[in-house]
Amino acid sequence: MNRSTIAWSCAATTLIAAAHASAALVNLTPGTGSAVGGTTAAADPEIGGTVPSMADTLIPFQIFADADAESGAALLFEGFLQSRVIISDVTGNAQFAYRVRDVNGSLNGIIASITNSDFSGMQTLVEWKADGQGDTAPSRAERSASGADVRWLYGNGFPAGDESYFNMILTDQPDYAFTGSTTIMLTTGESVTLTTWIPAPGTLAMLPLAGAAALRRRRSN
């Protein structure tokens, strides 16, 4: 290999290089899907990193039988969605972690899928974090043909009372904003859509609106 070839190789995108070395991370391209089996920071060091200040947010949510709390409809599912940004120690790029937690175990709803958006025009490496807290993991991840949506499917169902592991989406973008969306859908078809963290190509980080409970800066775990 000549010197110019070596120089070109060193200039390749860090995230792509990390993907080739990863143990379990799935390179989820638009229009594709894959089974997911979990990974750890030991197996895939690029998932480790630092959580920026104010970029770890707890969002309360409820899902009703007809999505209308004022109609007296039955409450099916209640809990918090944790939306977290992690700046990778390996790539320096932003990754996004989503977890359902603090769930009301007295209810009967079962989560079928969780969809995160918008990831258009960028690379996404995905897996769930097996060395973190949680009870229930997705069985499959899919990306829409446009590349905007990453959907996590819970093939065995995700019952009220359980908490999910972090679903991880690693990107090739350094910036982030609280302008995305996450839709939590039950097996019976009811859903709720929440504002969450996503990549923000070419922009400065934008903080969440007042009212969301932001956690203090810390290492990811």
MDAnalysis code that builds the backbone (N, CA, C; Angstrom):
import MDAnalysis as mda
import numpy as np

u = mda.Universe.empty(663, n_residues=221, atom_resindex=np.repeat(np.arange(221), 3), trajectory=True)
u.add_TopologyAttr("name", ["N", "CA", "C"] * 221)
u.add_TopologyAttr("resid", np.arange(1, 222))
u.add_TopologyAttr("resname", ["MET", "ASN", "ARG", "SER", "THR", "ILE", "ALA", "TRP", "SER", "CYS", "ALA", "ALA", "THR", "THR", "LEU", "ILE", "ALA", "ALA", "ALA", "HIS", "ALA", "SER", "ALA", "ALA", "LEU", "VAL", "ASN", "LEU", "THR", "PRO", "GLY", "THR", "GLY", "SER", "ALA", "VAL", "GLY", "GLY", "THR", "THR", "ALA", "ALA", "ALA", "ASP", "PRO", "GLU", "ILE", "GLY", "GLY", "THR", "VAL", "PRO", "SER", "MET", "ALA", "ASP", "THR", "LEU", "ILE", "PRO", "PHE", "GLN", "ILE", "PHE", "ALA", "ASP", "ALA", "ASP", "ALA", "GLU", "SER", "GLY", "ALA", "ALA", "LEU", "LEU", "PHE", "GLU", "GLY", "PHE", "LEU", "GLN", "SER", "ARG", "VAL", "ILE", "ILE", "SER", "ASP", "VAL", "THR", "GLY", "ASN", "ALA", "GLN", "PHE", "ALA", "TYR", "ARG", "VAL", "ARG", "ASP", "VAL", "ASN", "GLY", "SER", "LEU", "ASN", "GLY", "ILE", "ILE", "ALA", "SER", "ILE", "THR", "ASN", "SER", "ASP", "PHE", "SER", "GLY", "MET", "GLN", "THR", "LEU", "VAL", "GLU", "TRP", "LYS", "ALA", "ASP", "GLY", "GLN", "GLY", "ASP", "THR", "ALA", "PRO", "SER", "ARG", "ALA", "GLU", "ARG", "SER", "ALA", "SER", "GLY", "ALA", "ASP", "VAL", "ARG", "TRP", "LEU", "TYR", "GLY", "ASN", "GLY", "PHE", "PRO", "ALA", "GLY", "ASP", "GLU", "SER", "TYR", "PHE", "ASN", "MET", "ILE", "LEU", "THR", "ASP", "GLN", "PRO", "ASP", "TYR", "ALA", "PHE", "THR", "GLY", "SER", "THR", "THR", "ILE", "MET", "LEU", "THR", "THR", "GLY", "GLU", "SER", "VAL", "THR", "LEU", "THR", "THR", "TRP", "ILE", "PRO", "ALA", "PRO", "GLY", "THR", "LEU", "ALA", "MET", "LEU", "PRO", "LEU", "ALA", "GLY", "ALA", "ALA", "ALA", "LEU", "ARG", "ARG", "ARG", "ARG", "SER", "ASN"])
u.atoms.positions = np.array([
    [0.860, -1.193, 0.000],
    [0.000, 0.000, 0.000],
    [0.896, 1.243, 0.000],
    [0.654, 2.181, -0.951],
    [1.492, 3.370, -0.995],
    [1.038, 4.410, 0.014],
    [1.849, 5.486, 0.136],
    [1.609, 6.480, 1.172],
    [0.277, 7.202, 0.974],
    [-0.084, 7.501, -0.302],
    [-1.330, 8.221, -0.554],
    [-2.542, 7.381, -0.191],
    [-2.460, 6.065, -0.428],
    [-3.564, 5.175, -0.066],
    [-3.734, 5.116, 1.438],
    [-2.625, 5.085, 2.158],
    [-2.685, 5.071, 3.620],
    [-3.344, 6.345, 4.130],
    [-2.972, 7.483, 3.550],
    [-3.536, 8.757, 3.981],
    [-5.032, 8.792, 3.731],
    [-5.471, 8.294, 2.569],
    [-6.909, 8.276, 2.262],
    [-7.664, 7.400, 3.253],
    [-7.083, 6.246, 3.599],
    [-7.736, 5.330, 4.531],
    [-7.899, 5.973, 5.901],
    [-6.907, 6.723, 6.344],
    [-6.983, 7.357, 7.659],
    [-8.026, 8.449, 7.697],
    [-8.367, 9.001, 6.527],
    [-9.347, 10.080, 6.472],
    [-10.776, 9.575, 6.381],
    [-10.960, 8.258, 6.280],
    [-12.316, 7.698, 6.183],
    [-13.099, 8.012, 7.438],
    [-14.416, 8.026, 7.307],
    [-15.293, 8.350, 8.435],
    [-15.048, 7.415, 9.604],
    [-14.859, 8.003, 10.786],
    [-14.546, 7.212, 11.976],
    [-15.656, 6.244, 12.301],
    [-16.918, 6.687, 12.138],
    [-18.048, 5.829, 12.476],
    [-18.070, 4.590, 11.607],
    [-17.786, 4.748, 10.306],
    [-17.785, 3.596, 9.412],
    [-16.675, 2.631, 9.803],
    [-15.511, 3.151, 10.135],
    [-14.406, 2.294, 10.567],
    [-14.788, 1.530, 11.816],
    [-15.438, 2.221, 12.738],
    [-15.856, 1.566, 13.974],
    [-16.877, 0.484, 13.701],
    [-17.738, 0.712, 12.708],
    [-18.772, -0.271, 12.394],
    [-18.168, -1.596, 11.966],
    [-17.091, -1.526, 11.178],
    [-16.476, -2.763, 10.710],
    [-15.870, -3.558, 11.863],
    [-15.475, -2.851, 12.924],
    [-14.847, -3.525, 14.054],
    [-15.852, -3.930, 15.121],
    [-17.097, -3.511, 14.948],
    [-18.078, -3.738, 16.009],
    [-18.449, -5.195, 16.124],
    [-18.838, -5.587, 17.325],
    [-19.224, -6.977, 17.565],
    [-20.671, -7.247, 17.199],
    [-21.552, -6.280, 17.447],
    [-22.974, -6.554, 17.278],
    [-23.745, -5.443, 16.583],
    [-23.209, -4.230, 16.523],
    [-23.951, -3.124, 15.944],
    [-24.367, -3.407, 14.506],
    [-25.611, -3.057, 14.179],
    [-26.171, -3.300, 12.850],
    [-26.176, -2.004, 12.064],
    [-25.582, -2.007, 10.873],
    [-25.630, -0.851, 9.982],
    [-26.979, -0.883, 9.270],
    [-27.932, -0.095, 9.772],
    [-29.308, -0.154, 9.292],
    [-29.492, 0.885, 8.191],
    [-29.480, 0.448, 6.947],
    [-29.640, 1.348, 5.813],
    [-31.121, 1.525, 5.487],
    [-31.490, 2.593, 4.771],
    [-32.907, 2.825, 4.458],
    [-33.559, 1.627, 3.775],
    [-34.756, 1.287, 4.226],
    [-35.518, 0.194, 3.639],
    [-35.126, -1.188, 4.101],
    [-34.287, -1.278, 5.131],
    [-33.838, -2.594, 5.602],
    [-34.272, -2.828, 7.051],
    [-34.120, -4.080, 7.496],
    [-34.410, -4.464, 8.866],
    [-33.498, -5.584, 9.294],
    [-33.390, -5.802, 10.598],
    [-32.501, -6.841, 11.105],
    [-32.934, -7.253, 12.503],
    [-32.718, -8.519, 12.831],
    [-32.856, -8.964, 14.214],
    [-31.799, -8.268, 15.055],
    [-32.114, -7.998, 16.314],
    [-31.153, -7.383, 17.233],
    [-31.061, -8.250, 18.486],
    [-29.824, -8.443, 18.946],
    [-29.615, -9.337, 20.078],
    [-28.946, -8.693, 21.266],
    [-28.644, -7.384, 21.165],
    [-28.030, -6.677, 22.273],
    [-26.524, -6.601, 22.161],
    [-25.944, -5.562, 22.767],
    [-24.498, -5.422, 22.813],
    [-24.115, -4.720, 24.108],
    [-22.819, -4.644, 24.356],
    [-22.289, -4.011, 25.567],
    [-21.161, -3.057, 25.191],
    [-20.791, -2.199, 26.131],
    [-19.685, -1.285, 25.896],
    [-18.366, -2.040, 25.756],
    [-18.265, -3.204, 26.368],
    [-17.052, -4.009, 26.232],
    [-16.935, -4.568, 24.818],
    [-18.054, -4.996, 24.256],
    [-18.047, -5.560, 22.905],
    [-17.952, -4.481, 21.837],
    [-18.628, -3.351, 22.070],
    [-18.674, -2.244, 21.116],
    [-18.327, -0.945, 21.848],
    [-17.030, -0.635, 22.010],
    [-16.628, 0.535, 22.805],
    [-17.199, 1.857, 22.306],
    [-17.574, 1.927, 21.026],
    [-18.084, 3.195, 20.509],
    [-19.406, 3.623, 21.136],
    [-20.114, 2.714, 21.825],
    [-21.367, 3.124, 22.471],
    [-21.110, 3.839, 23.798],
    [-19.875, 3.789, 24.284],
    [-19.535, 4.505, 25.504],
    [-19.251, 5.964, 25.215],
    [-19.500, 6.829, 26.185],
    [-19.229, 8.240, 25.967],
    [-19.759, 9.102, 27.086],
    [-19.908, 10.386, 26.789],
    [-20.329, 11.375, 27.767],
    [-21.686, 11.954, 27.392],
    [-22.555, 12.111, 28.385],
    [-23.860, 12.718, 28.184],
    [-23.727, 14.229, 28.365],
    [-23.981, 15.034, 27.324],
    [-23.875, 16.485, 27.467],
    [-24.881, 17.027, 28.483],
    [-24.544, 18.153, 29.065],
    [-25.436, 18.796, 30.014],
    [-26.800, 19.066, 29.389],
    [-27.865, 18.716, 30.108],
    [-29.245, 18.947, 29.700],
    [-29.680, 18.093, 28.514],
    [-28.923, 17.062, 28.176],
    [-29.275, 16.227, 27.027],
    [-29.688, 14.825, 27.462],
    [-30.274, 14.718, 28.651],
    [-30.798, 13.455, 29.167],
    [-32.158, 13.790, 29.777],
    [-33.227, 13.470, 29.069],
    [-34.533, 14.033, 29.375],
    [-35.561, 12.948, 29.662],
    [-36.331, 13.133, 30.736],
    [-37.440, 12.246, 31.070],
    [-38.750, 12.887, 30.628],
    [-39.528, 12.148, 29.841],
    [-40.764, 12.672, 29.280],
    [-41.924, 11.786, 29.734],
    [-42.841, 12.305, 30.560],
    [-43.982, 11.487, 31.003],
    [-44.961, 11.263, 29.852],
    [-45.614, 10.104, 29.843],
    [-46.625, 9.857, 28.810],
    [-47.708, 8.917, 29.336],
    [-48.871, 9.020, 28.710],
    [-49.998, 8.125, 28.960],
    [-50.609, 7.727, 27.623],
    [-51.095, 6.501, 27.539],
    [-51.808, 6.038, 26.346],
    [-53.181, 5.551, 26.792],
    [-54.232, 6.143, 26.196],
    [-55.611, 5.803, 26.540],
    [-56.233, 4.939, 25.444],
    [-57.345, 4.324, 25.775],
    [-58.009, 3.402, 24.853],
    [-58.384, 4.064, 23.538],
    [-58.752, 5.367, 23.588],
    [-59.043, 6.066, 22.336],
    [-58.210, 7.332, 22.203],
    [-57.103, 7.410, 22.916],
    [-56.156, 8.526, 22.876],
    [-56.766, 9.828, 23.373],
    [-57.852, 9.766, 24.130],
    [-58.515, 10.975, 24.620],
    [-58.786, 10.854, 26.114],
    [-57.963, 11.522, 26.915],
    [-58.097, 11.405, 28.368],
    [-59.405, 12.013, 28.864],
    [-59.925, 13.018, 28.158],
    [-61.114, 13.719, 28.633],
    [-62.411, 12.948, 28.380],
    [-62.363, 11.926, 27.573],
    [-63.583, 11.187, 27.237],
    [-63.918, 10.115, 28.267],
    [-63.047, 9.932, 29.247],
    [-63.261, 8.873, 30.230],
    [-62.766, 7.522, 29.758],
    [-61.983, 7.512, 28.686],
    [-61.455, 6.261, 28.153],
    [-60.482, 5.630, 29.137],
    [-60.352, 4.319, 29.067],
    [-59.470, 3.584, 29.969],
    [-58.006, 3.916, 29.696],
    [-57.262, 4.083, 30.777],
    [-55.822, 4.278, 30.679],
    [-55.171, 2.913, 30.471],
    [-54.401, 2.776, 29.366],
    [-53.807, 1.490, 29.017],
    [-52.337, 1.382, 29.414],
    [-51.613, 2.470, 29.317],
    [-50.169, 2.425, 29.580],
    [-49.736, 3.792, 30.093],
    [-48.819, 3.782, 31.084],
    [-48.337, 5.026, 31.675],
    [-46.898, 4.833, 32.127],
    [-46.067, 5.812, 31.826],
    [-44.675, 5.728, 32.243],
    [-43.900, 6.938, 31.792],
    [-42.576, 6.786, 31.680],
    [-41.696, 7.856, 31.216],
    [-40.827, 7.324, 30.080],
    [-40.600, 8.172, 29.084],
    [-39.615, 7.878, 28.054],
    [-38.359, 8.669, 28.371],
    [-37.231, 7.986, 28.492],
    [-35.952, 8.654, 28.683],
    [-35.281, 8.796, 27.327],
    [-34.971, 10.020, 26.957],
    [-34.310, 10.325, 25.686],
    [-32.958, 10.940, 26.001],
    [-31.891, 10.290, 25.563],
    [-30.529, 10.660, 25.977],
    [-29.620, 10.810, 24.770],
    [-28.758, 11.841, 24.808],
    [-27.686, 12.011, 23.834],
    [-26.381, 11.563, 24.481],
    [-25.574, 10.828, 23.725],
    [-24.253, 10.404, 24.193],
    [-23.243, 10.767, 23.107],
    [-22.206, 11.490, 23.466],
    [-21.132, 11.785, 22.521],
    [-20.086, 10.683, 22.658],
    [-19.915, 9.906, 21.599],
    [-19.065, 8.721, 21.642],
    [-17.608, 9.080, 21.911],
    [-16.988, 8.336, 22.839],
    [-15.571, 8.498, 23.102],
    [-14.722, 8.047, 21.919],
    [-15.267, 7.147, 21.085],
    [-14.508, 6.578, 19.971],
    [-14.631, 7.441, 18.720],
    [-15.850, 7.836, 18.358],
    [-16.078, 8.548, 17.092],
    [-16.212, 10.057, 17.257],
    [-16.575, 10.524, 18.444],
    [-16.843, 11.937, 18.641],
    [-18.195, 12.374, 18.119],
    [-18.973, 11.442, 17.569],
    [-20.289, 11.757, 17.022],
    [-21.387, 11.502, 18.040],
    [-22.571, 12.014, 17.727],
    [-23.710, 11.886, 18.632],
    [-24.412, 10.549, 18.412],
    [-24.791, 9.930, 19.509],
    [-25.637, 8.742, 19.462],
    [-26.837, 9.001, 20.359],
    [-27.906, 8.263, 20.091],
    [-29.182, 8.561, 20.724],
    [-29.727, 7.294, 21.371],
    [-30.088, 7.427, 22.653],
    [-30.542, 6.282, 23.437],
    [-31.941, 6.577, 23.959],
    [-32.842, 5.587, 23.836],
    [-34.236, 5.760, 24.226],
    [-34.651, 4.578, 25.102],
    [-35.337, 4.893, 26.212],
    [-35.712, 3.846, 27.157],
    [-37.047, 4.185, 27.816],
    [-37.967, 3.215, 27.891],
    [-39.221, 3.368, 28.625],
    [-38.994, 2.869, 30.052],
    [-39.337, 3.697, 31.031],
    [-39.038, 3.362, 32.424],
    [-40.138, 3.885, 33.361],
    [-40.027, 3.517, 34.641],
    [-40.968, 3.968, 35.676],
    [-42.411, 3.755, 35.236],
    [-42.686, 2.524, 34.814],
    [-43.979, 2.178, 34.223],
    [-44.998, 1.815, 35.306],
    [-46.256, 2.194, 35.086],
    [-47.362, 1.826, 35.971],
    [-47.724, 0.360, 35.724],
    [-47.356, -0.506, 36.647],
    [-47.542, -1.939, 36.460],
    [-48.955, -2.438, 36.675],
    [-49.878, -1.560, 37.044],
    [-51.259, -1.985, 37.284],
    [-52.115, -1.955, 36.018],
    [-51.544, -1.511, 34.900],
    [-52.311, -1.353, 33.663],
    [-52.130, -2.564, 32.746],
    [-52.931, -2.603, 31.662],
    [-52.979, -3.798, 30.816],
    [-52.387, -3.616, 29.424],
    [-51.905, -2.410, 29.092],
    [-51.372, -2.182, 27.753],
    [-50.073, -2.924, 27.507],
    [-49.837, -3.273, 26.238],
    [-48.612, -3.962, 25.827],
    [-48.018, -3.204, 24.646],
    [-46.767, -2.784, 24.752],
    [-46.107, -2.066, 23.668],
    [-45.702, -3.035, 22.564],
    [-46.053, -2.667, 21.320],
    [-45.674, -3.463, 20.151],
    [-44.433, -2.899, 19.468],
    [-44.307, -1.560, 19.433],
    [-43.184, -0.947, 18.736],
    [-42.901, 0.450, 19.263],
    [-41.663, 0.891, 19.052],
    [-41.233, 2.247, 19.371],
    [-40.495, 2.769, 18.140],
    [-40.927, 3.938, 17.612],
    [-40.357, 4.494, 16.387],
    [-39.718, 5.844, 16.674],
    [-38.443, 5.991, 16.296],
    [-37.693, 7.233, 16.481],
    [-37.467, 7.918, 15.136],
    [-37.589, 9.239, 15.104],
    [-37.460, 9.996, 13.869],
    [-36.956, 11.409, 14.194],
    [-36.105, 12.033, 13.380],
    [-35.885, 11.851, 11.963],
    [-34.400, 11.603, 11.746],
    [-34.063, 10.518, 11.033],
    [-32.671, 10.155, 10.770],
    [-32.375, 10.169, 9.269],
    [-33.086, 11.016, 8.542],
    [-32.906, 11.106, 7.088],
    [-31.484, 11.536, 6.728],
    [-30.928, 10.893, 5.696],
    [-29.669, 11.332, 5.121],
    [-28.435, 11.066, 5.946],
    [-28.511, 10.118, 6.870],
    [-27.335, 9.832, 7.691],
    [-27.198, 8.334, 7.949],
    [-26.023, 7.943, 8.397],
    [-25.792, 6.555, 8.753],
    [-26.366, 6.275, 10.137],
    [-26.935, 5.086, 10.299],
    [-27.422, 4.676, 11.623],
    [-26.927, 3.265, 11.925],
    [-26.228, 3.133, 13.037],
    [-25.848, 1.836, 13.587],
    [-26.725, 1.606, 14.811],
    [-27.330, 0.428, 14.917],
    [-28.324, 0.229, 15.971],
    [-28.065, -1.055, 16.763],
    [-28.499, -1.054, 18.003],
    [-28.581, -2.220, 18.883],
    [-29.201, -1.754, 20.204],
    [-29.585, -2.696, 21.029],
    [-30.000, -2.340, 22.384],
    [-28.871, -2.651, 23.348],
    [-28.825, -1.909, 24.461],
    [-27.682, -1.948, 25.377],
    [-27.920, -2.978, 26.480],
    [-27.277, -4.111, 26.341],
    [-27.527, -5.241, 27.238],
    [-26.902, -5.070, 28.620],
    [-25.934, -4.170, 28.767],
    [-25.286, -3.998, 30.066],
    [-25.854, -2.804, 30.839],
    [-27.030, -2.340, 30.437],
    [-27.702, -1.275, 31.162],
    [-28.916, -1.807, 31.900],
    [-29.672, -0.917, 32.510],
    [-30.877, -1.305, 33.229],
    [-32.005, -1.631, 32.256],
    [-32.896, -2.531, 32.689],
    [-34.047, -2.861, 31.866],
    [-34.487, -4.302, 32.054],
    [-35.700, -4.599, 31.558],
    [-36.268, -5.944, 31.632],
    [-36.576, -6.518, 30.255],
    [-36.941, -5.638, 29.308],
    [-37.471, -6.064, 28.015],
    [-36.675, -5.444, 26.881],
    [-36.357, -6.258, 25.871],
    [-35.571, -5.797, 24.729],
    [-36.343, -6.018, 23.437],
    [-36.094, -5.207, 22.411],
    [-36.716, -5.437, 21.112],
    [-36.128, -6.663, 20.448],
    [-36.887, -7.242, 19.539],
    [-36.413, -8.406, 18.793],
    [-35.900, -8.037, 17.410],
    [-36.311, -6.854, 16.923],
    [-35.973, -6.473, 15.550],
    [-35.962, -4.951, 15.434],
    [-35.096, -4.435, 14.536],
    [-35.080, -3.015, 14.200],
    [-35.274, -2.868, 12.700],
    [-36.054, -1.868, 12.294],
    [-36.308, -1.606, 10.885],
    [-36.141, -0.122, 10.605],
    [-35.730, 0.202, 9.364],
    [-35.621, 1.600, 8.946],
    [-36.506, 1.821, 7.735],
    [-37.235, 2.922, 7.719],
    [-38.144, 3.215, 6.623],
    [-37.375, 3.450, 5.329],
    [-38.068, 3.324, 4.201],
    [-37.436, 3.489, 2.895],
    [-36.830, 4.877, 2.725],
    [-37.433, 5.876, 3.351],
    [-36.906, 7.244, 3.278],
    [-35.680, 7.440, 4.167],
    [-35.491, 6.526, 5.107],
    [-34.401, 6.641, 6.068],
    [-34.740, 7.452, 7.293],
    [-35.945, 8.036, 7.326],
    [-36.305, 8.935, 8.425],
    [-36.563, 8.202, 9.730],
    [-37.247, 7.067, 9.651],
    [-37.735, 6.385, 10.850],
    [-36.927, 5.138, 11.178],
    [-36.588, 4.987, 12.453],
    [-36.027, 3.736, 12.971],
    [-37.065, 3.157, 13.927],
    [-37.567, 1.961, 13.593],
    [-38.628, 1.346, 14.394],
    [-38.107, 0.094, 15.081],
    [-38.376, 0.002, 16.391],
    [-37.996, -1.146, 17.206],
    [-39.238, -1.990, 17.454],
    [-39.172, -3.269, 17.108],
    [-40.318, -4.167, 17.251],
    [-40.108, -5.092, 18.448],
    [-41.165, -5.212, 19.260],
    [-41.123, -6.099, 20.421],
    [-41.970, -7.329, 20.099],
    [-41.324, -8.328, 19.529],
    [-42.029, -9.504, 19.035],
    [-42.772, -10.269, 20.106],
    [-42.265, -10.253, 21.322],
    [-42.912, -10.956, 22.427],
    [-43.779, -10.030, 23.275],
    [-43.930, -8.771, 22.813],
    [-44.704, -7.798, 23.573],
    [-43.903, -7.204, 24.707],
    [-44.303, -6.003, 25.117],
    [-43.635, -5.262, 26.177],
    [-44.735, -4.855, 27.153],
    [-45.013, -5.689, 28.174],
    [-46.153, -5.441, 29.058],
    [-45.907, -4.323, 30.054],
    [-46.998, -3.668, 30.491],
    [-46.918, -2.667, 31.543],
    [-46.326, -3.312, 32.800],
    [-45.436, -2.614, 33.447],
    [-44.733, -3.144, 34.615],
    [-43.280, -3.404, 34.315],
    [-42.975, -3.773, 33.060],
    [-41.581, -3.935, 32.652],
    [-40.984, -2.574, 32.289],
    [-39.658, -2.510, 32.235],
    [-38.945, -1.362, 31.706],
    [-38.054, -1.837, 30.568],
    [-37.831, -0.988, 29.582],
    [-37.012, -1.400, 28.448],
    [-35.542, -1.127, 28.711],
    [-34.696, -1.854, 27.985],
    [-33.293, -1.489, 27.890],
    [-33.190, -0.248, 27.000],
    [-32.025, 0.411, 27.000],
    [-31.804, 1.512, 26.076],
    [-31.694, 0.974, 24.647],
    [-32.490, 1.532, 23.743],
    [-32.325, 1.304, 22.316],
    [-31.356, 2.355, 21.798],
    [-30.255, 1.918, 21.166],
    [-29.174, 2.809, 20.775],
    [-29.176, 3.037, 19.263],
    [-29.035, 4.305, 18.859],
    [-28.875, 4.657, 17.451],
    [-27.624, 5.518, 17.343],
    [-26.559, 4.980, 16.756],
    [-25.307, 5.696, 16.554],
    [-25.337, 6.358, 15.181],
    [-24.925, 7.628, 15.101],
    [-24.964, 8.340, 13.828],
    [-23.583, 8.863, 13.460],
    [-23.508, 9.436, 12.253],
    [-22.278, 10.084, 11.791],
    [-22.393, 11.601, 11.893],
    [-23.234, 12.078, 12.822],
    [-23.477, 13.507, 13.007],
    [-22.965, 13.956, 14.384],
    [-22.338, 15.139, 14.473],
    [-21.827, 15.615, 15.757],
    [-22.836, 16.411, 16.575],
    [-23.887, 16.915, 15.941],
    [-24.803, 17.837, 16.611],
    [-26.158, 17.177, 16.879],
    [-26.951, 17.816, 17.731],
    [-28.215, 17.224, 18.166],
    [-29.193, 18.331, 18.540],
    [-30.473, 17.993, 18.515],
    [-31.513, 18.968, 18.854],
    [-32.723, 18.242, 19.427],
    [-33.481, 18.947, 20.255],
    [-34.689, 18.387, 20.852],
    [-35.878, 18.704, 19.940],
    [-35.806, 18.186, 18.720],
    [-36.824, 18.476, 17.709],
    [-37.328, 17.215, 17.004],
    [-36.958, 16.057, 17.519],
    [-37.387, 14.810, 16.902],
    [-38.688, 14.305, 17.484],
    [-39.039, 13.081, 17.126],
    [-40.263, 12.483, 17.664],
    [-40.049, 10.997, 17.920],
    [-40.743, 10.514, 18.941],
    [-40.774, 9.088, 19.243],
    [-42.228, 8.682, 19.421],
    [-42.649, 7.658, 18.670],
    [-44.017, 7.153, 18.760],
    [-44.005, 5.786, 19.423],
    [-44.753, 5.663, 20.513],
    [-44.903, 4.401, 21.237],
    [-46.273, 3.835, 20.891],
    [-46.300, 2.636, 20.294],
    [-47.551, 2.036, 19.836],
    [-47.838, 0.736, 20.568],
    [-49.089, 0.557, 20.981],
    [-49.508, -0.658, 21.658],
    [-49.948, -1.718, 20.660],
    [-50.035, -2.959, 21.125],
    [-50.481, -4.060, 20.265],
    [-51.917, -3.878, 19.798],
    [-52.697, -3.075, 20.516],
    [-54.097, -2.817, 20.158],
    [-54.261, -1.600, 19.250],
    [-53.146, -0.962, 18.863],
    [-53.179, 0.117, 17.886],
    [-53.115, 1.521, 18.434],
    [-53.374, 1.721, 19.734],
    [-53.283, 3.054, 20.305],
    [-51.808, 3.475, 20.411],
    [-51.567, 4.788, 20.359],
    [-50.187, 5.265, 20.388],
    [-50.110, 6.672, 20.973],
    [-48.891, 7.083, 21.269],
    [-48.611, 8.452, 21.671],
    [-47.303, 8.862, 21.009],
    [-47.193, 10.138, 20.614],
    [-45.974, 10.651, 19.992],
    [-45.400, 11.764, 20.858],
    [-44.105, 11.661, 21.167],
    [-43.420, 12.568, 22.079],
    [-42.255, 13.248, 21.373],
    [-41.908, 14.455, 21.808],
    [-40.744, 15.161, 21.286],
    [-39.494, 14.618, 21.971],
    [-38.466, 14.295, 21.166],
    [-37.255, 13.668, 21.702],
    [-36.018, 14.187, 20.983],
    [-34.848, 13.756, 21.468],
    [-33.567, 14.150, 20.869],
    [-33.325, 13.419, 19.549],
    [-32.779, 14.155, 18.559],
    [-32.368, 13.583, 17.277],
    [-31.111, 14.308, 16.786],
    [-30.470, 13.789, 15.726],
    [-29.337, 14.509, 15.138],
    [-29.801, 15.820, 14.511],
    [-28.905, 16.786, 14.479],
    [-29.195, 18.079, 13.853],
    [-28.004, 18.469, 12.993],
    [-27.927, 17.968, 11.760],
    [-26.754, 18.220, 10.908],
    [-26.487, 19.711, 10.727],
    [-25.263, 20.119, 11.054],
    [-24.835, 21.476, 10.784],
    [-25.426, 22.543, 11.676],
    [-25.973, 22.169, 12.835],
    [-26.557, 23.168, 13.721],
    [-25.959, 23.039, 15.110],
    [-26.147, 24.061, 15.919],
    [-25.769, 23.987, 17.325],
    [-26.824, 23.214, 18.087],
    [-26.442, 22.623, 19.216],
    [-27.388, 21.858, 20.020],
    [-28.523, 22.750, 20.501],
    [-29.752, 22.225, 20.425],
    [-30.931, 22.950, 20.888],
    [-31.504, 22.215, 22.087],
    [-31.764, 22.944, 23.178],
    [-32.199, 22.333, 24.419],
    [-33.700, 22.112, 24.426],
    [-34.181, 21.155, 25.260],
    [-35.613, 20.881, 25.325],
    [-36.391, 22.040, 25.920],
    [-37.683, 22.076, 25.611],
    [-38.567, 23.091, 26.149],
    [-38.727, 22.911, 27.650],
    [-39.083, 23.971, 28.345],
    [-39.334, 23.903, 29.778],
    [-40.464, 22.945, 30.057],
    [-40.353, 22.213, 31.155],
    [-41.398, 21.269, 31.528],
    [-40.923, 19.840, 31.434],
    [-39.921, 19.567, 30.576],
    [-39.340, 18.229, 30.533],
    [-38.299, 18.137, 31.629],
    [-38.271, 17.004, 32.305],
    [-37.352, 16.839, 33.433],
    [-35.988, 16.420, 32.927],
    [-34.998, 17.297, 32.949],
    [-33.660, 17.001, 32.449],
    [-32.794, 16.503, 33.595],
    [-31.999, 15.477, 33.315],
    [-31.118, 14.905, 34.318],
    [-29.733, 15.533, 34.239],
    [-28.964, 15.408, 35.298],
    [-27.652, 16.030, 35.344],
    [-26.655, 15.283, 34.477],
    [-25.608, 16.010, 34.058],
    [-24.540, 15.448, 33.247],
    [-23.880, 14.288, 33.966],
    [-23.619, 13.207, 33.223],
    [-22.923, 12.069, 33.812],
    [-22.453, 11.138, 32.712],
    [-21.630, 10.212, 33.056],
    [-21.219, 9.186, 32.106],
    [-22.419, 8.298, 31.809],
    [-22.473, 7.755, 30.578],
    [-23.567, 6.846, 30.236],
    [-23.380, 5.524, 30.953],
    [-24.537, 4.852, 31.251],
    [-24.432, 3.559, 31.921],
    [-25.566, 2.661, 31.483],
])
